[in-house]
Amino acid sequence: MAPRRSGVILRGEMEETARLIESIKQLLGEGRDERLADLLEDAHPADVSLVIRELPPDDQVRLFRLLTPQHAGAVLAELDDPTLRELVGSLPEVEVSRVLDRMPPEQVVDVVEELPREQAEEILELMEEEKSEEVQELLEYTEGTAGRLMSPEFVAVREEATVAQAIEHIRKAASGEGAFYLYVVDDHDHLVGVVPLHRLLAADAATPIRAIRTDEVESVRVDTDQEEVARRVQHYNLIQIPVVDVNRRLLGTIGVDDVIDVIREEATEDIQRLGGVAGDETVLDPPRAVFIKRNLWRLINLGTAVLAASVIGLFESSIQALATLAVFMPIVASMGGIATTQTATIVVRGIALGDMSAAVLRRVLWKELWLGLTTGGANGLVIAVIAYIWKGHLLLSLILAVALVFNMVVAAVVGTLVPIALKTSRVDPAIASSVIITTFTDVFGFFSFLGLATLLIRFLL
């Protein structure tokens, strides 16, 4: 019953969002800005962002200007990158800077890093000095690391403070709304403990924080890769994780909401690269923006196709002597291609999740080899029967089956080892997509099938 209930709730939310979108579009068309402003104020920023994405540029600006600065910042943080660039590019820098002044620094970073450099620098100059400095400090950290992802706003107290003093500190803290943990630091701001808020509220007011803190705190350094941050949060079921420097000084925190964004971003990147697409492309990107990225991979694929064709060229005389060989060549290549894609997809995802290590490599390789042999044998038997019924040549059918099994084994080895080799070389293993790894199965598949046929050509004619 639970899945059905979840489905009903999801459909209800989608229908409600669709009604909101239609209402906003209708009010825009009727010019009822006052009623529209009231409706927007009650709408969730994520829903407003969906509406903005569907509007033409002029209406995007008009709708955005009806939002309060606080609400506008929340909506800006929810926009996809192409819509964000289009909207901000249509607004004066002064107007954008006023909105960014109301946003958390880490969200401002997400906005300005999507803008052209000159525009970003001008907006930062127009922002409030303190907020601008916070943003520029975050921008100094390498993209894709915990430092770029963290919020510099957190709640921390000295270890000698009492529970009563800590609660009062939380009340006064500007970032209290997002505080899930109270962090404990020493006189030099080194992270020495953590107190969950429920434990703080249950303790006696006079109890020293030192007595109720947890000394072992899961943390990440500012240079930790964001994928590792996501793994830590997921593994330890954290709502928030602190970020420290090399000396363990507390610098900021990363919330689970940011981690969810990282997981989605990294998963999207892996899926796109496995398909031979740049990891940052979206469906709304203009054609000119993705031309070079798409064409690069297609040129690489063209080069690998020429390599595979050159292998076929080695056996041109055999194909001329027995044209039937050309009929079955695509089968060998296609089956090898899907086998490598299946194996590489599992291995790349295993690497991303931290499941693939040197300790399990032999086990994974044996599993894929076993699958290559067994599925190759099963598919080889099927295609041998089909080939015999179709062409009536037993030896050709057996050659085709043997080549298929051999190619499945090659696919298992390549699909497992190439992503791991790339990871060891500090190259994104998702690049081991079908564009690259299927080259191996194309080459070995054609070579095994045509090579065996050439060796036995006198028995086939």
C-alpha positions as CSV (number, residue, x, y, z in Angstrom):
1,M,0.0,0.0,0.0
2,A,2.8,2.4,0.7
3,P,4.1,2.7,-2.9
4,R,0.6,3.4,-4.1
5,R,0.1,6.1,-1.5
6,S,3.4,7.7,-2.4
7,G,2.4,7.6,-6.1
8,V,-0.9,9.4,-5.2
9,I,0.9,12.0,-3.2
10,L,3.4,12.6,-6.0
11,R,0.7,12.9,-8.6
12,G,-1.2,15.3,-6.4
13,E,1.9,17.5,-6.0
14,M,2.5,17.5,-9.7
15,E,-1.1,18.5,-10.4
16,E,-0.9,21.3,-7.9
17,T,2.3,22.6,-9.4
18,A,0.7,22.4,-12.9
19,R,-2.2,24.5,-11.6
20,L,0.1,27.0,-10.1
21,I,2.0,27.3,-13.4
22,E,-1.3,27.9,-15.3
23,S,-2.5,30.4,-12.8
24,I,0.7,32.4,-13.0
25,K,0.7,32.4,-16.8
26,Q,-2.9,33.5,-16.8
27,L,-2.3,36.4,-14.4
28,L,0.8,37.4,-16.4
29,G,-1.4,37.5,-19.6
30,E,-4.1,39.6,-17.8
31,G,-1.5,42.0,-16.3
32,R,-2.7,41.5,-12.8
33,D,0.6,42.1,-11.2
34,E,-0.7,42.8,-7.7
35,R,-2.6,39.5,-7.5
36,L,0.4,37.7,-9.1
37,A,2.8,39.1,-6.4
38,D,0.5,37.7,-3.7
39,L,0.4,34.3,-5.4
40,L,4.2,34.2,-5.8
41,E,4.8,35.1,-2.2
42,D,2.9,31.9,-1.1
43,A,4.5,29.7,-3.7
44,H,7.5,27.5,-3.1
45,P,10.7,28.8,-4.8
46,A,11.2,25.5,-6.6
47,D,7.7,25.8,-8.1
48,V,8.4,29.4,-9.1
49,S,11.6,28.4,-10.8
50,L,9.7,25.9,-12.9
51,V,7.4,28.6,-14.1
52,I,10.2,31.0,-14.9
53,R,11.9,28.3,-17.0
54,E,8.8,28.0,-19.2
55,L,8.5,31.7,-19.9
56,P,10.0,33.9,-22.6
57,P,12.9,36.2,-21.4
58,D,10.7,39.4,-21.0
59,D,8.1,37.6,-18.9
60,Q,10.9,36.0,-16.8
61,V,12.2,39.4,-15.9
62,R,8.7,40.7,-15.2
63,L,7.9,37.8,-12.9
64,F,11.2,37.9,-11.1
65,R,10.8,41.6,-10.3
66,L,7.5,40.9,-8.6
67,L,9.3,38.7,-6.0
68,T,10.6,40.1,-2.7
69,P,14.4,40.2,-2.5
70,Q,14.5,37.3,0.0
71,H,12.1,35.2,-2.1
72,A,13.9,36.2,-5.3
73,G,17.2,34.8,-3.9
74,A,15.6,31.5,-3.0
75,V,14.1,31.2,-6.5
76,L,17.5,32.1,-8.1
77,A,19.1,29.3,-6.2
78,E,16.6,26.8,-7.7
79,L,17.0,27.8,-11.3
80,D,18.8,25.5,-13.8
81,D,22.0,26.9,-15.2
82,P,20.8,28.0,-18.7
83,T,17.8,29.8,-17.3
84,L,19.9,31.4,-14.6
85,R,22.3,32.8,-17.1
86,E,19.5,34.0,-19.4
87,L,17.6,35.7,-16.5
88,V,20.6,37.3,-14.8
89,G,21.9,38.5,-18.2
90,S,18.6,40.3,-18.7
91,L,18.8,42.2,-15.4
92,P,20.9,45.2,-14.4
93,E,23.9,44.2,-12.3
94,V,22.8,46.5,-9.5
95,E,19.4,44.7,-9.3
96,V,21.1,41.3,-9.2
97,S,23.6,42.4,-6.5
98,R,20.7,43.4,-4.2
99,V,19.2,40.0,-4.5
100,L,22.5,38.2,-4.0
101,D,23.1,40.3,-0.8
102,R,20.1,38.4,0.7
103,M,21.3,34.9,-0.2
104,P,23.7,32.6,1.8
105,P,27.3,32.9,0.5
106,E,27.5,29.4,-0.8
107,Q,24.4,30.0,-3.0
108,V,25.8,33.2,-4.3
109,V,28.9,31.2,-5.3
110,D,26.6,28.9,-7.3
111,V,25.2,31.9,-9.2
112,V,28.3,33.9,-10.0
113,E,30.3,30.9,-11.1
114,E,27.8,30.4,-13.9
115,L,28.1,34.0,-15.2
116,P,30.7,35.5,-17.6
117,R,33.8,36.6,-15.6
118,E,33.4,40.3,-16.2
119,Q,29.7,40.3,-15.2
120,A,30.5,38.2,-12.1
121,E,33.2,40.6,-11.0
122,E,31.0,43.7,-11.6
123,I,28.2,42.1,-9.5
124,L,30.6,41.2,-6.7
125,E,31.8,44.8,-6.7
126,L,28.3,46.1,-6.2
127,M,27.4,43.7,-3.4
128,E,27.8,44.6,0.3
129,E,31.5,44.5,1.2
130,E,31.2,41.8,3.9
131,K,29.0,39.5,1.8
132,S,31.2,40.0,-1.2
133,E,34.4,39.1,0.8
134,E,32.7,35.9,2.1
135,V,31.8,34.9,-1.5
136,Q,35.3,35.6,-2.9
137,E,36.8,33.5,-0.1
138,L,34.7,30.5,-1.1
139,L,35.5,31.1,-4.8
140,E,39.2,30.7,-3.9
141,Y,38.7,27.0,-3.1
142,T,38.9,24.5,-6.0
143,E,35.7,23.8,-7.8
144,G,34.2,20.4,-6.8
145,T,35.8,20.4,-3.3
146,A,34.2,20.7,0.2
147,G,35.6,24.3,0.5
148,R,33.6,25.5,-2.5
149,L,30.5,23.6,-1.3
150,M,30.5,24.6,2.4
151,S,28.5,27.3,4.2
152,P,30.7,29.6,6.3
153,E,27.7,30.1,8.7
154,F,27.5,27.7,11.6
155,V,26.9,27.6,15.3
156,A,29.9,26.8,17.6
157,V,30.7,27.3,21.2
158,R,33.8,27.0,23.4
159,E,34.1,23.7,25.3
160,E,34.0,25.5,28.7
161,A,30.5,27.0,28.0
162,T,27.4,25.7,29.8
163,V,24.2,24.4,28.2
164,A,22.4,27.6,29.1
165,Q,25.1,29.7,27.4
166,A,25.0,27.5,24.3
167,I,21.3,27.7,23.9
168,E,21.4,31.5,24.3
169,H,24.2,31.6,21.7
170,I,22.0,29.6,19.2
171,R,19.1,32.0,19.8
172,K,21.3,34.9,18.8
173,A,23.1,33.2,15.9
174,A,22.2,34.4,12.5
175,S,22.5,30.9,11.1
176,G,20.4,29.3,13.8
177,E,17.7,28.2,11.3
178,G,20.1,25.8,9.5
179,A,21.8,24.5,12.6
180,F,21.3,20.8,13.2
181,Y,24.4,20.3,15.4
182,L,26.2,22.5,17.9
183,Y,29.9,22.3,17.2
184,V,32.4,22.6,20.1
185,V,35.8,24.3,19.5
186,D,38.8,25.1,21.7
187,D,40.4,28.5,22.2
188,H,42.1,28.3,18.7
189,D,38.8,27.3,16.9
190,H,39.9,23.7,16.5
191,L,37.0,21.3,16.2
192,V,37.0,19.2,19.4
193,G,33.4,17.9,19.6
194,V,29.8,18.0,18.5
195,V,26.4,18.1,20.4
196,P,23.2,17.2,18.6
197,L,20.5,19.7,19.4
198,H,18.2,17.2,21.0
199,R,20.9,16.2,23.5
200,L,21.5,19.9,24.2
201,L,17.8,20.6,25.0
202,A,17.5,17.5,27.2
203,A,20.6,18.5,29.4
204,D,20.5,20.5,32.6
205,A,21.2,24.2,32.0
206,A,24.2,24.3,34.2
207,T,25.9,21.3,32.6
208,P,29.2,22.1,30.9
209,I,29.2,21.4,27.1
210,R,32.4,19.4,27.6
211,A,30.4,16.8,29.6
212,I,27.8,16.1,26.9
213,R,29.8,16.5,23.7
214,T,30.8,13.7,21.4
215,D,34.6,13.8,20.9
216,E,34.7,11.8,17.7
217,V,33.4,14.0,15.0
218,E,33.1,13.0,11.3
219,S,34.5,15.9,9.3
220,V,36.1,16.6,5.9
221,R,38.9,18.9,4.9
222,V,38.4,21.9,2.6
223,D,40.2,20.1,-0.2
224,T,38.1,16.9,0.0
225,D,36.4,16.0,-3.3
226,Q,32.6,16.6,-3.2
227,E,32.0,13.0,-4.1
228,E,33.9,11.8,-1.0
229,V,31.8,14.3,1.0
230,A,28.6,12.8,-0.3
231,R,29.9,9.3,0.5
232,R,30.7,10.3,4.1
233,V,27.3,11.9,4.7
234,Q,25.5,8.9,3.2
235,H,27.7,6.3,5.0
236,Y,27.3,7.9,8.5
237,N,23.7,9.1,8.0
238,L,24.6,12.7,8.8
239,I,22.4,15.7,8.3
240,Q,25.4,18.1,8.3
241,I,29.1,17.6,8.2
242,P,31.7,20.1,9.4
243,V,34.6,21.3,7.1
244,V,38.0,21.9,8.7
245,D,41.4,23.0,7.4
246,V,44.7,21.1,7.7
247,N,45.0,22.1,11.4
248,R,41.4,21.0,12.1
249,R,40.1,24.6,12.5
250,L,36.4,24.7,11.9
251,L,35.7,26.7,8.7
252,G,32.1,25.8,7.7
253,T,29.5,23.1,7.3
254,I,27.9,21.2,4.4
255,G,24.2,20.3,4.8
256,V,22.5,17.2,3.4
257,D,20.5,19.4,0.9
258,D,23.8,20.3,-0.7
259,V,24.9,16.7,-0.7
260,I,21.7,15.6,-2.5
261,D,22.6,18.2,-5.2
262,V,26.1,16.7,-5.4
263,I,24.8,13.2,-5.7
264,R,22.4,14.2,-8.5
265,E,25.2,16.2,-10.3
266,E,27.7,13.5,-10.1
267,A,25.3,10.8,-11.2
268,T,24.2,12.9,-14.1
269,E,27.8,13.5,-15.1
270,D,28.6,9.8,-15.0
271,I,25.5,8.9,-17.1
272,Q,26.3,11.6,-19.7
273,R,29.9,10.6,-20.0
274,L,29.0,7.0,-20.3
275,G,26.9,8.0,-23.3
276,G,29.7,10.1,-24.8
277,V,28.3,13.5,-23.8
278,A,29.9,16.3,-21.8
279,G,29.1,15.9,-18.1
280,D,27.6,19.4,-17.7
281,E,25.2,19.5,-20.7
282,T,21.5,20.1,-20.1
283,V,18.5,19.8,-22.4
284,L,18.1,23.6,-22.4
285,D,21.6,24.4,-23.5
286,P,21.7,26.3,-26.8
287,P,23.1,24.4,-29.8
288,R,26.2,26.6,-30.1
289,A,27.1,26.0,-26.5
290,V,27.3,22.2,-26.9
291,F,28.5,22.0,-30.5
292,I,32.2,21.7,-29.6
293,K,31.5,19.2,-26.7
294,R,29.3,17.0,-28.9
295,N,31.6,17.2,-31.9
296,L,34.7,16.3,-29.9
297,W,33.2,13.0,-28.8
298,R,31.9,12.3,-32.3
299,L,35.3,12.9,-33.8
300,I,36.8,10.5,-31.3
301,N,34.1,8.0,-32.2
302,L,34.9,8.6,-35.9
303,G,38.6,7.8,-35.2
304,T,37.7,4.6,-33.4
305,A,35.4,3.6,-36.3
306,V,38.2,4.1,-38.8
307,L,40.4,1.9,-36.6
308,A,37.7,-0.8,-36.7
309,A,37.3,-0.4,-40.4
310,S,41.0,-0.8,-40.9
311,V,40.8,-4.2,-39.2
312,I,38.0,-5.2,-41.6
313,G,40.2,-4.0,-44.5
314,L,42.8,-6.6,-43.5
315,F,40.4,-9.2,-44.5
316,E,38.9,-7.6,-47.6
317,S,39.9,-10.5,-49.8
318,S,38.1,-13.0,-47.6
319,I,34.9,-10.9,-47.6
320,Q,35.1,-10.6,-51.4
321,A,35.5,-14.4,-51.6
322,L,32.6,-15.0,-49.2
323,A,30.2,-12.1,-49.0
324,T,28.1,-13.9,-46.3
325,L,30.8,-12.8,-43.8
326,A,29.7,-9.2,-44.1
327,V,26.1,-10.2,-43.1
328,F,27.3,-11.5,-39.7
329,M,30.0,-8.9,-38.8
330,P,27.5,-6.3,-37.2
331,I,26.2,-9.1,-34.9
332,V,29.6,-9.7,-33.4
333,A,30.4,-6.0,-33.0
334,S,26.9,-5.2,-31.6
335,M,26.9,-8.0,-29.0
336,G,30.4,-7.0,-27.8
337,G,29.3,-3.3,-27.6
338,I,26.4,-4.0,-25.3
339,A,28.5,-6.4,-23.2
340,T,31.2,-3.7,-22.6
341,T,28.6,-1.1,-21.8
342,Q,26.8,-3.3,-19.3
343,T,30.1,-4.2,-17.5
344,A,31.5,-0.7,-17.6
345,T,28.3,0.9,-16.3
346,I,28.3,-1.4,-13.2
347,V,32.1,-0.9,-12.6
348,V,31.9,2.9,-13.1
349,R,29.0,3.2,-10.7
350,G,30.8,0.9,-8.2
351,I,33.8,3.3,-8.3
352,A,31.5,6.3,-7.8
353,L,29.9,4.7,-4.8
354,G,33.3,3.6,-3.3
355,D,32.4,-0.1,-3.7
356,M,35.3,-0.8,-6.1
357,S,38.7,-1.3,-4.5
358,A,41.8,-3.3,-5.1
359,A,40.6,-5.8,-2.6
360,V,37.5,-6.7,-4.7
361,L,39.0,-6.3,-8.1
362,R,39.8,-10.0,-8.6
363,R,36.3,-11.0,-7.4
364,V,34.6,-8.5,-9.8
365,L,36.8,-9.5,-12.7
366,W,36.0,-13.2,-12.1
367,K,32.3,-12.4,-12.0
368,E,32.4,-10.6,-15.3
369,L,34.5,-13.3,-16.9
370,W,32.1,-15.9,-15.8
371,L,29.2,-13.8,-17.2
372,G,31.1,-13.3,-20.4
373,L,31.7,-17.0,-21.0
374,T,28.2,-18.1,-20.0
375,T,26.2,-15.3,-21.8
376,G,28.6,-15.6,-24.7
377,G,28.0,-19.4,-24.9
378,A,24.2,-18.9,-24.6
379,N,24.1,-16.2,-27.3
380,G,26.6,-18.0,-29.4
381,L,24.4,-21.1,-29.5
382,V,21.4,-19.1,-30.4
383,I,23.1,-17.2,-33.3
384,A,24.8,-20.4,-34.5
385,V,21.3,-22.0,-34.9
386,I,20.0,-18.9,-36.6
387,A,23.0,-18.7,-38.9
388,Y,22.7,-22.3,-39.9
389,I,19.0,-22.1,-40.6
390,W,19.5,-18.9,-42.5
391,K,22.6,-19.8,-44.6
392,G,22.8,-23.6,-44.2
393,H,26.5,-23.6,-43.4
394,L,27.5,-25.4,-40.2
395,L,31.2,-24.3,-40.1
396,L,30.4,-20.7,-40.6
397,S,27.8,-20.9,-37.8
398,L,30.4,-22.4,-35.4
399,I,33.0,-19.7,-36.3
400,L,30.4,-17.1,-35.6
401,A,29.6,-18.7,-32.2
402,V,33.3,-18.9,-31.2
403,A,33.9,-15.3,-32.2
404,L,30.9,-14.2,-30.2
405,V,32.1,-16.0,-27.0
406,F,35.7,-14.6,-27.5
407,N,34.3,-11.0,-27.9
408,M,32.1,-11.4,-24.7
409,V,35.3,-12.4,-22.7
410,V,37.1,-9.4,-24.2
411,A,34.2,-7.2,-23.2
412,A,34.3,-8.4,-19.6
413,V,38.0,-7.7,-19.3
414,V,37.9,-4.3,-21.0
415,G,34.7,-3.2,-19.2
416,T,36.3,-4.0,-15.9
417,L,39.9,-2.9,-16.2
418,V,39.7,0.2,-18.4
419,P,37.6,2.3,-15.9
420,I,39.9,1.2,-13.0
421,A,43.0,2.1,-15.0
422,L,41.5,5.5,-15.7
423,K,40.7,6.0,-12.0
424,T,44.2,5.0,-11.1
425,S,45.5,7.6,-13.6
426,R,43.3,10.2,-11.9
427,V,41.0,10.4,-15.0
428,D,37.3,10.3,-14.6
429,P,36.4,6.6,-15.2
430,A,33.1,7.6,-16.7
431,I,35.1,8.7,-19.8
432,A,35.5,4.9,-20.4
433,S,32.2,5.2,-22.2
434,S,31.0,3.2,-25.2
435,V,32.8,5.7,-27.4
436,I,36.1,4.3,-26.2
437,I,35.7,0.8,-24.8
438,T,33.5,-0.6,-27.6
439,T,36.5,0.1,-29.9
440,F,38.2,-2.9,-28.2
441,T,35.2,-5.2,-28.9
442,D,34.8,-3.9,-32.4
443,V,38.5,-4.6,-33.2
444,F,38.7,-7.9,-31.4
445,G,35.3,-9.1,-32.6
446,F,36.1,-8.4,-36.3
447,F,39.6,-9.8,-35.9
448,S,38.4,-13.0,-34.3
449,F,35.5,-13.6,-36.7
450,L,37.2,-12.6,-39.9
451,G,40.5,-14.2,-38.8
452,L,39.0,-17.6,-38.1
453,A,37.0,-17.4,-41.3
454,T,40.2,-16.5,-43.3
455,L,42.1,-19.5,-41.7
456,L,39.2,-21.8,-42.7
457,I,38.2,-20.1,-45.9
458,R,38.9,-23.1,-48.0
459,F,36.3,-25.2,-46.1
460,L,33.7,-22.4,-46.3
461,L,33.8,-22.0,-50.1
